[in-house]
Amino acid sequence: MSKNSLKKIRESLLMSKSELAKKADISPITIARIEKGMSCRMETKRKIILALGYNLSDKNKIFKD
């Protein structure tokens, strides 16, 4: 399981799991799994980073692996 700050960042932006999932074009279940520390594909991480309004170079602020 990998450590990430996804839930903290998402909540600081006042964004629900469903909103983030829709913006990132992935399922809310995937968001929930990632927030619990489960791994995901690089493409999924890329979609999440961009949906949060971050640059890809900011990936270490969200995903600490």
Biopython code that builds the backbone (N, CA, C, O; Angstrom):
import numpy as np
from Bio.PDB.StructureBuilder import StructureBuilder

atoms = [
    (1, "MET", "N", (0.844, -1.193, 0.000)),
    (1, "MET", "CA", (0.000, 0.000, 0.000)),
    (1, "MET", "C", (0.882, 1.248, 0.000)),
    (1, "MET", "O", (1.858, 1.349, 0.744)),
    (2, "SER", "N", (0.513, 2.167, -0.841)),
    (2, "SER", "CA", (1.319, 3.378, -0.958)),
    (2, "SER", "C", (0.671, 4.540, -0.219)),
    (2, "SER", "O", (-0.552, 4.665, -0.174)),
    (3, "LYS", "N", (1.499, 5.367, 0.346)),
    (3, "LYS", "CA", (1.023, 6.545, 1.087)),
    (3, "LYS", "C", (0.712, 7.664, 0.103)),
    (3, "LYS", "O", (1.483, 7.931, -0.819)),
    (4, "ASN", "N", (-0.426, 8.313, 0.311)),
    (4, "ASN", "CA", (-0.756, 9.463, -0.526)),
    (4, "ASN", "C", (-1.566, 10.479, 0.277)),
    (4, "ASN", "O", (-2.095, 10.170, 1.345)),
    (5, "SER", "N", (-1.651, 11.689, -0.256)),
    (5, "SER", "CA", (-2.370, 12.788, 0.394)),
    (5, "SER", "C", (-3.658, 13.124, -0.340)),
    (5, "SER", "O", (-4.198, 14.220, -0.186)),
    (6, "LEU", "N", (-4.144, 12.196, -1.128)),
    (6, "LEU", "CA", (-5.290, 12.479, -1.990)),
    (6, "LEU", "C", (-6.514, 12.953, -1.205)),
    (6, "LEU", "O", (-7.121, 13.963, -1.561)),
    (7, "LYS", "N", (-6.877, 12.243, -0.154)),
    (7, "LYS", "CA", (-8.078, 12.617, 0.598)),
    (7, "LYS", "C", (-7.939, 14.009, 1.207)),
    (7, "LYS", "O", (-8.861, 14.821, 1.126)),
    (8, "LYS", "N", (-6.798, 14.279, 1.810)),
    (8, "LYS", "CA", (-6.570, 15.582, 2.441)),
    (8, "LYS", "C", (-6.647, 16.713, 1.413)),
    (8, "LYS", "O", (-7.271, 17.744, 1.666)),
    (9, "ILE", "N", (-6.024, 16.522, 0.276)),
    (9, "ILE", "CA", (-6.033, 17.548, -0.771)),
    (9, "ILE", "C", (-7.435, 17.712, -1.353)),
    (9, "ILE", "O", (-7.904, 18.833, -1.552)),
    (10, "ARG", "N", (-8.097, 16.594, -1.624)),
    (10, "ARG", "CA", (-9.459, 16.649, -2.187)),
    (10, "ARG", "C", (-10.393, 17.392, -1.237)),
    (10, "ARG", "O", (-11.169, 18.244, -1.671)),
    (11, "GLU", "N", (-10.324, 17.079, 0.041)),
    (11, "GLU", "CA", (-11.194, 17.739, 1.022)),
    (11, "GLU", "C", (-10.835, 19.213, 1.190)),
    (11, "GLU", "O", (-11.718, 20.038, 1.425)),
    (12, "SER", "N", (-9.560, 19.549, 1.074)),
    (12, "SER", "CA", (-9.169, 20.964, 1.196)),
    (12, "SER", "C", (-9.720, 21.790, 0.027)),
    (12, "SER", "O", (-9.909, 23.000, 0.146)),
    (13, "LEU", "N", (-9.971, 21.127, -1.089)),
    (13, "LEU", "CA", (-10.566, 21.792, -2.256)),
    (13, "LEU", "C", (-12.100, 21.726, -2.228)),
    (13, "LEU", "O", (-12.769, 22.136, -3.176)),
    (14, "LEU", "N", (-12.642, 21.200, -1.117)),
    (14, "LEU", "CA", (-14.091, 21.028, -0.944)),
    (14, "LEU", "C", (-14.704, 20.260, -2.110)),
    (14, "LEU", "O", (-15.754, 20.632, -2.634)),
    (15, "MET", "N", (-14.032, 19.185, -2.504)),
    (15, "MET", "CA", (-14.453, 18.373, -3.632)),
    (15, "MET", "C", (-14.851, 16.986, -3.128)),
    (15, "MET", "O", (-14.134, 16.380, -2.331)),
    (16, "SER", "N", (-15.986, 16.493, -3.592)),
    (16, "SER", "CA", (-16.411, 15.148, -3.203)),
    (16, "SER", "C", (-15.687, 14.111, -4.052)),
    (16, "SER", "O", (-15.094, 14.430, -5.082)),
    (17, "LYS", "N", (-15.751, 12.860, -3.593)),
    (17, "LYS", "CA", (-15.152, 11.776, -4.379)),
    (17, "LYS", "C", (-15.790, 11.709, -5.755)),
    (17, "LYS", "O", (-15.109, 11.501, -6.759)),
    (18, "SER", "N", (-17.110, 11.888, -5.791)),
    (18, "SER", "CA", (-17.831, 11.826, -7.061)),
    (18, "SER", "C", (-17.404, 12.933, -8.014)),
    (18, "SER", "O", (-17.242, 12.705, -9.213)),
    (19, "GLU", "N", (-17.224, 14.141, -7.471)),
    (19, "GLU", "CA", (-16.791, 15.265, -8.315)),
    (19, "GLU", "C", (-15.411, 14.998, -8.900)),
    (19, "GLU", "O", (-15.182, 15.205, -10.091)),
    (20, "LEU", "N", (-14.501, 14.543, -8.060)),
    (20, "LEU", "CA", (-13.152, 14.264, -8.531)),
    (20, "LEU", "C", (-13.168, 13.139, -9.566)),
    (20, "LEU", "O", (-12.490, 13.212, -10.590)),
    (21, "ALA", "N", (-13.939, 12.115, -9.286)),
    (21, "ALA", "CA", (-14.029, 10.986, -10.214)),
    (21, "ALA", "C", (-14.545, 11.431, -11.578)),
    (21, "ALA", "O", (-14.036, 11.005, -12.615)),
    (22, "LYS", "N", (-15.553, 12.287, -11.567)),
    (22, "LYS", "CA", (-16.123, 12.773, -12.825)),
    (22, "LYS", "C", (-15.101, 13.615, -13.594)),
    (22, "LYS", "O", (-14.942, 13.449, -14.803)),
    (23, "LYS", "N", (-14.409, 14.518, -12.891)),
    (23, "LYS", "CA", (-13.393, 15.364, -13.535)),
    (23, "LYS", "C", (-12.238, 14.534, -14.088)),
    (23, "LYS", "O", (-11.693, 14.845, -15.147)),
    (24, "ALA", "N", (-11.868, 13.475, -13.362)),
    (24, "ALA", "CA", (-10.731, 12.643, -13.756)),
    (24, "ALA", "C", (-11.138, 11.519, -14.708)),
    (24, "ALA", "O", (-10.281, 10.804, -15.228)),
    (25, "ASP", "N", (-12.438, 11.363, -14.935)),
    (25, "ASP", "CA", (-12.963, 10.309, -15.805)),
    (25, "ASP", "C", (-12.586, 8.913, -15.310)),
    (25, "ASP", "O", (-12.167, 8.046, -16.077)),
    (26, "ILE", "N", (-12.753, 8.728, -13.981)),
    (26, "ILE", "CA", (-12.559, 7.415, -13.363)),
    (26, "ILE", "C", (-13.706, 7.196, -12.380)),
    (26, "ILE", "O", (-14.489, 8.114, -12.137)),
    (27, "SER", "N", (-13.816, 6.012, -11.817)),
    (27, "SER", "CA", (-14.945, 5.724, -10.933)),
    (27, "SER", "C", (-14.696, 6.218, -9.504)),
    (27, "SER", "O", (-13.552, 6.279, -9.054)),
    (28, "PRO", "N", (-15.781, 6.571, -8.793)),
    (28, "PRO", "CA", (-15.645, 6.967, -7.378)),
    (28, "PRO", "C", (-15.052, 5.838, -6.531)),
    (28, "PRO", "O", (-14.372, 6.101, -5.539)),
    (29, "ILE", "N", (-15.304, 4.595, -6.912)),
    (29, "ILE", "CA", (-14.750, 3.452, -6.181)),
    (29, "ILE", "C", (-13.222, 3.462, -6.282)),
    (29, "ILE", "O", (-12.525, 3.141, -5.320)),
    (30, "THR", "N", (-12.716, 3.833, -7.455)),
    (30, "THR", "CA", (-11.267, 3.921, -7.641)),
    (30, "THR", "C", (-10.682, 4.996, -6.734)),
    (30, "THR", "O", (-9.632, 4.793, -6.125)),
    (31, "ILE", "N", (-11.358, 6.134, -6.643)),
    (31, "ILE", "CA", (-10.903, 7.216, -5.749)),
    (31, "ILE", "C", (-10.840, 6.693, -4.310)),
    (31, "ILE", "O", (-9.849, 6.903, -3.611)),
    (32, "ALA", "N", (-11.888, 6.020, -3.880)),
    (32, "ALA", "CA", (-11.941, 5.491, -2.515)),
    (32, "ALA", "C", (-10.795, 4.515, -2.253)),
    (32, "ALA", "O", (-10.164, 4.562, -1.197)),
    (33, "ARG", "N", (-10.531, 3.640, -3.206)),
    (33, "ARG", "CA", (-9.449, 2.662, -3.038)),
    (33, "ARG", "C", (-8.092, 3.352, -2.924)),
    (33, "ARG", "O", (-7.268, 2.987, -2.085)),
    (34, "ILE", "N", (-7.871, 4.345, -3.771)),
    (34, "ILE", "CA", (-6.591, 5.065, -3.736)),
    (34, "ILE", "C", (-6.429, 5.805, -2.410)),
    (34, "ILE", "O", (-5.341, 5.828, -1.835)),
    (35, "GLU", "N", (-7.517, 6.410, -1.926)),
    (35, "GLU", "CA", (-7.459, 7.127, -0.644)),
    (35, "GLU", "C", (-7.160, 6.187, 0.515)),
    (35, "GLU", "O", (-6.596, 6.610, 1.524)),
    (36, "LYS", "N", (-7.531, 4.914, 0.384)),
    (36, "LYS", "CA", (-7.229, 3.926, 1.427)),
    (36, "LYS", "C", (-5.793, 3.421, 1.320)),
    (36, "LYS", "O", (-5.336, 2.651, 2.165)),
    (37, "GLY", "N", (-5.079, 3.860, 0.272)),
    (37, "GLY", "CA", (-3.674, 3.491, 0.141)),
    (37, "GLY", "C", (-3.390, 2.390, -0.855)),
    (37, "GLY", "O", (-2.249, 1.939, -0.967)),
    (38, "MET", "N", (-4.401, 1.946, -1.582)),
    (38, "MET", "CA", (-4.168, 0.912, -2.589)),
    (38, "MET", "C", (-3.474, 1.534, -3.797)),
    (38, "MET", "O", (-3.602, 2.731, -4.050)),
    (39, "SER", "N", (-2.755, 0.727, -4.522)),
    (39, "SER", "CA", (-2.002, 1.237, -5.671)),
    (39, "SER", "C", (-2.924, 1.438, -6.878)),
    (39, "SER", "O", (-4.038, 0.918, -6.930)),
    (40, "CYS", "N", (-2.426, 2.201, -7.832)),
    (40, "CYS", "CA", (-3.161, 2.415, -9.071)),
    (40, "CYS", "C", (-2.169, 2.621, -10.203)),
    (40, "CYS", "O", (-0.971, 2.792, -9.976)),
    (41, "ARG", "N", (-2.682, 2.603, -11.413)),
    (41, "ARG", "CA", (-1.820, 2.766, -12.582)),
    (41, "ARG", "C", (-1.332, 4.206, -12.697)),
    (41, "ARG", "O", (-1.944, 5.132, -12.164)),
    (42, "MET", "N", (-0.240, 4.370, -13.390)),
    (42, "MET", "CA", (0.339, 5.695, -13.623)),
    (42, "MET", "C", (-0.662, 6.603, -14.348)),
    (42, "MET", "O", (-0.767, 7.788, -14.031)),
    (43, "GLU", "N", (-1.386, 6.055, -15.307)),
    (43, "GLU", "CA", (-2.381, 6.831, -16.055)),
    (43, "GLU", "C", (-3.469, 7.378, -15.131)),
    (43, "GLU", "O", (-3.920, 8.512, -15.296)),
    (44, "THR", "N", (-3.885, 6.570, -14.165)),
    (44, "THR", "CA", (-4.903, 7.007, -13.202)),
    (44, "THR", "C", (-4.361, 8.139, -12.340)),
    (44, "THR", "O", (-5.066, 9.114, -12.081)),
    (45, "LYS", "N", (-3.123, 8.018, -11.898)),
    (45, "LYS", "CA", (-2.493, 9.088, -11.116)),
    (45, "LYS", "C", (-2.450, 10.379, -11.926)),
    (45, "LYS", "O", (-2.731, 11.459, -11.406)),
    (46, "ARG", "N", (-2.096, 10.257, -13.202)),
    (46, "ARG", "CA", (-2.016, 11.429, -14.076)),
    (46, "ARG", "C", (-3.376, 12.117, -14.171)),
    (46, "ARG", "O", (-3.459, 13.342, -14.078)),
    (47, "LYS", "N", (-4.432, 11.342, -14.354)),
    (47, "LYS", "CA", (-5.781, 11.911, -14.458)),
    (47, "LYS", "C", (-6.182, 12.632, -13.170)),
    (47, "LYS", "O", (-6.776, 13.709, -13.214)),
    (48, "ILE", "N", (-5.858, 12.039, -12.038)),
    (48, "ILE", "CA", (-6.204, 12.632, -10.744)),
    (48, "ILE", "C", (-5.447, 13.935, -10.523)),
    (48, "ILE", "O", (-6.032, 14.935, -10.106)),
    (49, "ILE", "N", (-4.154, 13.923, -10.800)),
    (49, "ILE", "CA", (-3.332, 15.128, -10.612)),
    (49, "ILE", "C", (-3.890, 16.285, -11.428)),
    (49, "ILE", "O", (-4.039, 17.395, -10.917)),
    (50, "LEU", "N", (-4.198, 16.028, -12.694)),
    (50, "LEU", "CA", (-4.727, 17.079, -13.567)),
    (50, "LEU", "C", (-6.127, 17.520, -13.139)),
    (50, "LEU", "O", (-6.447, 18.706, -13.214)),
    (51, "ALA", "N", (-6.966, 16.582, -12.690)),
    (51, "ALA", "CA", (-8.325, 16.913, -12.249)),
    (51, "ALA", "C", (-8.318, 17.791, -10.999)),
    (51, "ALA", "O", (-9.234, 18.584, -10.786)),
    (52, "LEU", "N", (-7.278, 17.644, -10.173)),
    (52, "LEU", "CA", (-7.156, 18.467, -8.965)),
    (52, "LEU", "C", (-6.616, 19.863, -9.278)),
    (52, "LEU", "O", (-6.586, 20.730, -8.404)),
    (53, "GLY", "N", (-6.190, 20.078, -10.520)),
    (53, "GLY", "CA", (-5.670, 21.381, -10.912)),
    (53, "GLY", "C", (-4.175, 21.529, -10.683)),
    (53, "GLY", "O", (-3.645, 22.640, -10.720)),
    (54, "TYR", "N", (-3.499, 20.419, -10.448)),
    (54, "TYR", "CA", (-2.054, 20.434, -10.242)),
    (54, "TYR", "C", (-1.340, 20.167, -11.565)),
    (54, "TYR", "O", (-1.940, 19.675, -12.521)),
    (55, "ASN", "N", (-0.064, 20.496, -11.604)),
    (55, "ASN", "CA", (0.786, 20.132, -12.736)),
    (55, "ASN", "C", (1.342, 18.740, -12.476)),
    (55, "ASN", "O", (1.454, 18.309, -11.329)),
    (56, "LEU", "N", (1.687, 18.045, -13.549)),
    (56, "LEU", "CA", (2.242, 16.702, -13.375)),
    (56, "LEU", "C", (3.523, 16.720, -12.544)),
    (56, "LEU", "O", (3.846, 15.740, -11.874)),
    (57, "SER", "N", (4.243, 17.824, -12.589)),
    (57, "SER", "CA", (5.476, 17.932, -11.796)),
    (57, "SER", "C", (5.195, 17.998, -10.290)),
    (57, "SER", "O", (6.113, 17.856, -9.482)),
    (58, "ASP", "N", (3.933, 18.213, -9.912)),
    (58, "ASP", "CA", (3.544, 18.277, -8.498)),
    (58, "ASP", "C", (3.111, 16.918, -7.948)),
    (58, "ASP", "O", (2.540, 16.847, -6.860)),
    (59, "LYS", "N", (3.373, 15.845, -8.683)),
    (59, "LYS", "CA", (2.866, 14.524, -8.288)),
    (59, "LYS", "C", (3.303, 14.110, -6.891)),
    (59, "LYS", "O", (2.559, 13.408, -6.205)),
    (60, "ASN", "N", (4.480, 14.522, -6.452)),
    (60, "ASN", "CA", (4.965, 14.136, -5.124)),
    (60, "ASN", "C", (4.191, 14.802, -3.991)),
    (60, "ASN", "O", (4.281, 14.365, -2.844)),
    (61, "LYS", "N", (3.432, 15.854, -4.297)),
    (61, "LYS", "CA", (2.585, 16.489, -3.285)),
    (61, "LYS", "C", (1.373, 15.611, -2.980)),
    (61, "LYS", "O", (0.791, 15.703, -1.900)),
    (62, "ILE", "N", (0.996, 14.760, -3.934)),
    (62, "ILE", "CA", (-0.192, 13.917, -3.776)),
    (62, "ILE", "C", (0.200, 12.464, -3.524)),
    (62, "ILE", "O", (-0.275, 11.838, -2.576)),
    (63, "PHE", "N", (1.065, 11.940, -4.378)),
    (63, "PHE", "CA", (1.490, 10.544, -4.286)),
    (63, "PHE", "C", (2.934, 10.459, -3.801)),
    (63, "PHE", "O", (3.847, 10.974, -4.447)),
    (64, "LYS", "N", (3.130, 9.811, -2.672)),
    (64, "LYS", "CA", (4.437, 9.797, -2.024)),
    (64, "LYS", "C", (5.242, 8.515, -2.306)),
    (64, "LYS", "O", (6.054, 8.104, -1.477)),
    (65, "ASP", "N", (5.023, 7.889, -3.461)),
    (65, "ASP", "CA", (5.716, 6.618, -3.670)),
    (65, "ASP", "C", (6.842, 6.684, -4.633)),
    (65, "ASP", "O", (7.498, 5.673, -4.886)),
]
sb = StructureBuilder()
sb.init_structure("model")
sb.init_model(0)
sb.init_chain("A")
sb.init_seg("    ")
for serial, (resi, resn, name, xyz) in enumerate(atoms, 1):
    if name == "N":
        sb.init_residue(resn, " ", resi, " ")
    sb.init_atom(name, np.array(xyz, "f"), 0.0, 1.0, " ", f" {name:<3s}", serial, name[0])
structure = sb.get_structure()
